[in-house]
Structure formats: structure tokens, C-alpha cells
Amino acid sequence: MARFFGDKRMVVGTILLPGLLIFVMYTFMGSALTNQFTVDEDFIPKVGVVALPDSLGQLAEGGALPLELVPVTDAEQGKAQVTGEELDVLAVFPAGFDQAVAAYTPASGERAPAVAL
């Protein structure tokens, strides 16, 4: 025991250096992962919408939703724009979405109106 603590290089190499290396490695990993998974404060996503219901259109126009809605006529055209990185996401609403949501009751056992993203 006295031989171990008497040799300063051995103490530094076995006790202090591994802890220091782990600290430095996790510091770099943490900052890299934070930068990878965060977005800018002023980022506004572009959402392509097919058959946008009036209720959601009014929310977007009123500024309640922090996103830019881009009307798309066809789902395939929208998919191409997402692939080309012109849009961030594509939302395809079924025809009569507002009426289907208003008529839906969970107790009926039917599937809820779905939006394809």
C-alpha cells in the first residue's frame, strides 16, 4: 500500500487520469448531442397540407400554431417536396375531416379520423 501511494505516477495514472478522461469525454459527447437534437429558437417548420380543414386553417392564420402551412394539391407531390427538403413534413387530411371528428364518439368502437403524416 505504501509503495502504491508513494509512487506519484502510479497514483495519477490509476486514480486521477481515468476520472479526468471520463469527464472530458462526456463533456464533449454532451455538447455534441445537445447540438444534434435541438433546434433554433426562431425555427418555423414548413408543413405541406393536403385538404386542410377550415378549423386548423383558422388556427394557423391566427398565429396559434407556430408553423408555416403550404398548400399541396397531391400527396405524391408533397412527398417529393419532403424528399427534396422543401417541406419539413407533409400532413394529408381525409376529405370531410371536421365533420368526421365532430361525429366521432370513442364508445362507438370505430376508428378515429386519422391524419397521415
Secondary structure, DSSP 8 states (H G I E B T S, - for coil): -HHHHH-HHHHIIIIIHHHHHHHHHHHHHHHHHHHHS---TT---EEEEES--HHHHHHHHTT-S-SEEEE-S-HHHHHHHHHTTS-SEEEE--TTHHHHHHH--GGG-------B-
